[in-house]
């Protein structure tokens, strides 16, 4: 089987967020999709079960998704794509709003917003596919949505926290705490993750 066959697919980039137990969580995904044209519409999103956002969605029973603008600063994508919710509030320092369920979201640099109530889920290995029914939807700044190709063609590697079906072949090591990727043939024994400060023993070799 040749994985390059489905590597040709492109995806939008989205910021999914949820609030649970007094904490705000959010991460970058490309797995958000509308799956019915019913009223209200239904959507699915796939999240890594090890990520704090996945845990927050399960506890909250709802989530908010904003469609990232093609003009969004890459620093914002990297912030929500690389930083772990275990080491701090990712939304701190941003102008944050909240939907009716209390889930946080950003409106700046976002095309539109969809908030959903979780109506079902399917466990897929280390991932959870959530089915959500739209409860709110609004246009924000408008414009076009940033795609995975847009981001990668800008010279940026896919954020490790982004739940995507296309993987990027990288020769390196991944932090098991926050997902940060160290590129290189070998990892220094005294290396410390620049994102969550985990030691070298928390890194695993990326299998190709």
VENWOQUI-V408942 format. One record per residue. SS is DSSP state (alpha for helix, beta for strand, coil for the rest). PHI is phi in whole degrees, -180 to 180 (NA if undefined). PSI is psi as a letter, one per 30 degrees, with the letter a starting at -180 (* if undefined). Layout:
BEGIN
SS:PHI:PSI
SS:PHI:PSI
END
This chain:
BEGIN
coil:NA:k
coil:-103:j
alpha:-66:f
alpha:-66:f
alpha:-63:e
coil:-96:f
coil:-71:f
coil:-76:f
coil:-73:k
coil:-117:l
coil:-141:l
beta:-78:l
coil:-109:k
beta:-136:l
beta:-107:j
beta:-101:k
beta:-145:l
beta:-160:l
beta:-123:k
beta:-152:k
coil:54:h
coil:78:g
beta:-119:k
beta:-100:k
beta:-128:l
beta:-164:k
beta:-152:l
beta:-90:k
beta:-134:l
coil:-124:g
coil:-101:g
coil:-81:k
beta:-153:k
beta:-80:k
coil:-119:f
coil:-141:l
coil:-104:g
coil:-69:l
coil:-124:j
coil:-78:l
coil:-69:l
beta:-116:k
beta:-133:l
beta:-127:l
beta:-148:k
beta:-110:k
beta:-131:k
beta:-73:k
coil:-65:f
coil:-81:f
coil:-86:k
alpha:-63:e
alpha:-65:e
alpha:-61:e
alpha:-64:e
alpha:-67:e
alpha:-63:e
alpha:-62:e
alpha:-73:e
alpha:-77:e
coil:73:g
beta:-161:l
beta:-159:l
beta:-124:k
beta:-126:k
beta:-113:k
beta:-87:k
beta:-77:k
beta:-70:k
coil:-63:f
coil:-97:g
coil:-66:k
coil:-59:k
alpha:-63:f
alpha:-62:e
alpha:-69:e
alpha:-63:e
alpha:-66:e
alpha:-61:e
alpha:-83:f
alpha:-91:f
alpha:-106:e
coil:-78:k
coil:-91:k
alpha:-69:f
alpha:-74:f
alpha:-107:g
coil:157:l
coil:-82:j
coil:-65:f
coil:-83:f
coil:-61:k
coil:94:f
coil:-106:l
coil:-79:j
beta:-102:k
beta:-115:l
beta:-138:k
coil:-83:a
coil:-63:f
coil:-88:f
coil:90:g
coil:-80:k
beta:-77:l
beta:-158:l
beta:-107:k
coil:-104:f
coil:-69:k
coil:69:g
beta:-116:k
beta:-77:e
beta:-161:l
beta:-137:k
beta:-134:k
beta:-107:k
beta:-134:l
beta:-99:k
beta:-70:k
beta:-115:f
beta:-175:l
beta:-155:l
beta:-136:k
beta:-85:k
beta:-127:j
coil:61:b
coil:-91:g
beta:-122:l
beta:-126:k
beta:-95:j
beta:-99:k
beta:-103:k
beta:-127:k
beta:-104:k
beta:-62:k
beta:-115:f
beta:-147:k
beta:-157:k
beta:-154:l
beta:-81:k
coil:-110:c
coil:-88:f
coil:73:a
coil:96:a
coil:-101:l
beta:-85:k
coil:-67:k
beta:-107:l
alpha:-63:e
alpha:-65:e
alpha:-57:e
alpha:-67:e
alpha:-67:e
alpha:-71:f
coil:-84:g
coil:88:g
coil:-103:k
coil:-75:l
coil:-59:k
coil:-56:k
coil:-63:f
coil:-82:f
coil:-72:k
beta:-80:j
coil:-127:l
coil:-85:f
coil:-92:k
coil:-106:l
coil:-100:k
coil:-74:j
coil:-127:k
coil:-96:j
beta:179:a
beta:-132:k
beta:-113:k
beta:-73:k
coil:-79:f
coil:-89:e
coil:-120:f
coil:94:f
coil:-58:k
beta:-111:k
beta:-100:k
beta:-93:k
coil:158:l
coil:-70:e
coil:-140:l
coil:-101:k
coil:-58:k
coil:-61:f
coil:-100:g
coil:-67:k
beta:-125:k
coil:-58:k
coil:-72:f
coil:-95:e
coil:-112:f
coil:68:g
coil:-72:k
beta:-76:l
alpha:-57:e
alpha:-68:f
alpha:-88:g
beta:-97:k
beta:-124:k
beta:-67:k
coil:-78:k
coil:-86:k
coil:-88:*
END
